[in-house]
Amino acid sequence: MTPGAIGLLRMAFWALPFLLAFIAAKAWGREKVVGGLLLAAFLLGAVVKPFPLGWLMLALGFFSGLPLKRAG
């Protein structure tokens, strides 16, 4: 594999925990859907190298997907 292909795969693996957690936050209220998406995001987050980056991307995706409460 070329270094460019490895770089693209690594970026895709970094984005997957973010996207799964974002979708889980948007599906808040549907327990089975949220549970499955977060489980997959946690597993992918544990596999991504360097280690804490996957879980950081998971947290960023989840908190960016939570709905904001509007004042008034």
C-alpha positions as CSV (number, residue, x, y, z in Angstrom):
1,M,0.0,0.0,0.0
2,T,1.2,3.5,-0.8
3,P,1.6,6.1,2.0
4,G,-1.2,8.1,0.5
5,A,-3.6,5.2,0.8
6,I,-2.6,4.5,4.3
7,G,-3.2,8.2,5.2
8,L,-6.7,8.1,3.7
9,L,-7.6,5.0,5.6
10,R,-6.3,6.4,8.8
11,M,-8.3,9.6,8.3
12,A,-11.4,7.5,7.6
13,F,-10.9,5.6,10.8
14,W,-10.5,8.9,12.7
15,A,-13.8,10.1,11.2
16,L,-15.9,7.0,11.9
17,P,-16.1,7.4,15.7
18,F,-16.9,11.1,15.2
19,L,-19.7,10.3,12.7
20,L,-21.2,7.4,14.7
21,A,-21.3,9.4,17.9
22,F,-22.8,12.4,16.1
23,I,-25.6,10.3,14.7
24,A,-26.1,8.7,18.1
25,A,-26.5,12.1,19.7
26,K,-29.0,13.1,16.9
27,A,-31.0,9.9,17.6
28,W,-31.3,10.7,21.3
29,G,-34.5,9.2,22.7
30,R,-34.3,5.9,20.8
31,E,-32.3,3.8,23.3
32,K,-31.5,0.8,21.1
33,V,-30.3,3.0,18.2
34,V,-28.2,5.2,20.5
35,G,-26.7,2.2,22.3
36,G,-25.7,0.4,19.1
37,L,-24.1,3.5,17.6
38,L,-22.2,4.4,20.7
39,L,-21.0,0.8,21.1
40,A,-19.7,0.8,17.6
41,A,-18.1,4.2,18.1
42,F,-16.4,3.0,21.4
43,L,-15.0,-0.1,19.7
44,L,-13.7,1.9,16.7
45,G,-12.4,4.5,19.1
46,A,-10.4,1.9,20.9
47,V,-8.9,0.6,17.7
48,V,-7.8,3.9,16.2
49,K,-4.1,4.8,16.5
50,P,-2.8,6.8,18.4
51,F,-5.0,5.5,21.2
52,P,-6.7,8.4,22.8
53,L,-7.5,10.2,19.5
54,G,-10.4,7.8,18.7
55,W,-12.1,8.5,22.0
56,L,-11.5,12.2,21.7
57,M,-13.2,12.2,18.3
58,L,-16.0,10.2,19.8
59,A,-16.6,12.8,22.5
60,L,-16.3,15.7,20.0
61,G,-18.9,14.0,17.7
62,F,-21.3,13.2,20.5
63,F,-21.2,16.7,22.1
64,S,-21.5,18.4,18.7
65,G,-24.5,16.4,17.9
66,L,-26.5,17.1,21.1
67,P,-29.3,19.5,20.6
68,L,-29.0,22.9,22.2
69,K,-31.8,24.1,24.4
70,R,-33.2,27.4,23.3
71,A,-33.8,30.1,25.9
72,G,-37.3,31.5,26.0
